[in-house]
Amino acid sequence: ITSCRDSLNGYQKGRCFYCYSNIGINSGDDNLADVDHFLPWILNDKLPNVNGVWNLVLACTDCNRGEGGKFVKVPSLELLKRLHKRNEYFISSHLPLKETLIQQTGKAEPKRKQFLQETYNIARAILIHTWEPESKGTPNF
């Protein structure tokens, strides 16, 4: 899944999806971004297509694996709204991710929103705990 770093960065513009800190996308960068599963990978047998681009974001190492990181927690509802906004951005663009996202989440925006909410509800029921980091940078998306 690390091969999608460049495509995901088209929306995030060098910032962590969660805390907005600076991230890099090139091998060897000191702050190389992790490709993170928004809804944790541990749910791969409970949720549809957890490795799908609909569920992948770029994260700094602090948010993805740091002491106060997400680990197997479910991101907050505010972050879910941000994910929906990000997915809709790609769908409204002419980027190759558009068709993939439509296939994974639905043809119409209300269906895609419903897909995310239902998937989120399953994750919350299983993992219970939510997570949201403090902002470390200026929101730019």
Backbone torsions as a table, in degrees:
resi	resn	phi	psi	omega
1	ILE	NA	-13.4	-179.8
2	THR	-66.6	-17.3	-179.7
3	SER	-67.6	-13.4	-179.1
4	CYS	-94.2	6.8	179.7
5	ARG	-51.6	-49.6	-175.9
6	ASP	-61.2	-45.1	-179.7
7	SER	-64.2	-44.2	-179.7
8	LEU	-64.8	-33.3	-179.0
9	ASN	-67.7	-19.1	177.3
10	GLY	-58.0	-26.4	176.8
11	TYR	-95.2	-42.1	-172.6
12	GLN	-81.6	-18.8	174.1
13	LYS	49.8	48.8	175.2
14	GLY	78.0	21.5	179.3
15	ARG	-125.8	146.9	174.7
16	CYS	-62.6	136.1	179.5
17	PHE	-59.3	-35.3	-173.1
18	TYR	-88.2	-49.9	-171.5
19	CYS	-114.0	-3.5	178.3
20	TYR	69.7	12.3	176.3
21	SER	-70.5	159.4	180.0
22	ASN	-67.2	137.8	176.4
23	ILE	-133.4	158.7	174.2
24	GLY	-111.8	159.3	-179.8
25	ILE	-122.8	1.6	-178.2
26	ASN	-105.3	139.1	177.3
27	SER	-51.4	135.8	179.2
28	GLY	95.5	-13.7	176.3
29	ASP	-63.2	137.6	178.4
30	ASP	-61.0	-34.6	-177.5
31	ASN	-110.3	42.8	-177.6
32	LEU	-56.7	127.3	-177.7
33	ALA	-70.0	143.1	168.8
34	ASP	-86.7	143.7	167.4
35	VAL	-87.8	114.1	-172.4
36	ASP	-109.1	145.0	171.2
37	HIS	-82.7	114.7	179.6
38	PHE	-53.9	-56.3	169.7
39	LEU	-91.1	124.0	-167.5
40	PRO	-52.6	142.5	-179.4
41	TRP	-59.6	-25.5	-179.6
42	ILE	-57.2	-18.7	179.4
43	LEU	-91.8	15.9	-173.7
44	ASN	-58.6	-25.1	178.2
45	ASP	-95.0	0.4	-178.9
46	LYS	-112.3	-23.2	-175.8
47	LEU	-117.6	152.1	178.5
48	PRO	-74.0	129.4	170.9
49	ASN	47.1	56.1	-178.7
50	VAL	-58.2	-29.4	178.1
51	ASN	-83.3	3.4	179.3
52	GLY	-68.4	152.6	-178.2
53	VAL	-60.2	-25.4	177.5
54	TRP	-58.1	-25.2	-173.5
55	ASN	-111.2	6.5	-176.7
56	LEU	-108.2	135.1	177.0
57	VAL	-138.7	163.3	174.2
58	LEU	-92.7	132.2	-178.0
59	ALA	-133.3	148.0	172.2
60	CYS	-71.6	162.0	-177.9
61	THR	-66.7	-30.2	177.9
62	ASP	-62.3	-44.3	-179.3
63	CYS	-73.0	-35.9	-175.7
64	ASN	-83.2	-38.7	-175.3
65	ARG	-139.9	6.0	-179.2
66	GLY	-72.7	176.6	-176.4
67	GLU	-55.4	-40.1	178.2
68	GLY	-101.8	20.8	-174.3
69	GLY	-72.2	175.5	-174.2
70	LYS	-70.4	-43.6	-176.9
71	PHE	48.9	-116.3	-177.9
72	VAL	-106.7	26.8	174.7
73	LYS	-90.9	160.8	178.7
74	VAL	-96.2	127.5	177.2
75	PRO	-58.8	156.7	-177.2
76	SER	-63.7	166.9	175.8
77	LEU	-61.8	-34.6	177.3
78	GLU	-61.7	-40.1	178.1
79	LEU	-70.5	-32.6	174.8
80	LEU	-62.9	-41.1	176.5
81	LYS	-61.2	-39.7	177.7
82	ARG	-64.1	-39.4	177.8
83	LEU	-63.9	-43.1	177.8
84	HIS	-60.8	-44.9	178.9
85	LYS	-60.5	-42.4	178.6
86	ARG	-63.0	-46.0	179.7
87	ASN	-62.2	-41.0	178.3
88	GLU	-66.2	-34.2	175.5
89	TYR	-59.0	-48.5	-179.9
90	PHE	-64.5	-38.4	-179.1
91	ILE	-68.1	-33.2	179.4
92	SER	-81.4	-7.5	180.0
93	SER	-90.6	-179.9	175.8
94	HIS	-105.4	21.8	-179.6
95	LEU	-77.4	153.7	-179.6
96	PRO	-59.7	-22.6	-179.6
97	LEU	-66.7	-19.8	-176.9
98	LYS	-52.8	-56.4	-176.6
99	GLU	-65.0	-37.6	178.6
100	THR	-62.0	-46.7	179.9
101	LEU	-63.3	-40.4	178.6
102	ILE	-62.7	-44.0	178.8
103	GLN	-63.2	-37.3	-175.9
104	GLN	-79.7	-28.6	-170.1
105	THR	-123.7	-17.4	178.2
106	GLY	131.9	156.7	-175.9
107	LYS	-79.2	-32.3	-176.7
108	ALA	-110.2	149.3	-177.7
109	GLU	-56.7	-43.5	177.5
110	PRO	-60.7	-36.9	177.6
111	LYS	-66.0	-40.3	179.8
112	ARG	-66.1	-40.4	177.9
113	LYS	-64.4	-41.8	178.2
114	GLN	-64.2	-42.3	177.7
115	PHE	-57.4	-48.8	-179.8
116	LEU	-62.1	-44.7	-178.0
117	GLN	-64.6	-44.2	179.9
118	GLU	-65.1	-40.5	178.4
119	THR	-65.6	-42.2	177.2
120	TYR	-60.5	-44.1	-179.8
121	ASN	-60.7	-39.4	177.0
122	ILE	-63.0	-46.5	-179.6
123	ALA	-61.1	-43.4	179.6
124	ARG	-64.0	-39.5	-179.6
125	ALA	-64.8	-32.6	-177.8
126	ILE	-85.7	-48.0	-172.4
127	LEU	-94.7	-19.5	173.8
128	ILE	67.3	-55.5	-172.2
129	HIS	-77.3	136.6	176.0
130	THR	-106.1	167.4	-174.7
131	TRP	-149.1	142.6	170.9
132	GLU	-156.5	126.5	-178.6
133	PRO	-83.7	166.0	170.6
134	GLU	-74.5	146.8	178.5
135	SER	-69.3	134.9	179.1
136	LYS	-114.0	0.3	-178.0
137	GLY	-153.7	-178.3	-179.8
138	THR	-81.6	125.3	176.6
139	PRO	-58.9	127.2	179.2
140	ASN	-128.0	12.8	173.7
141	PHE	-154.2	NA	NA
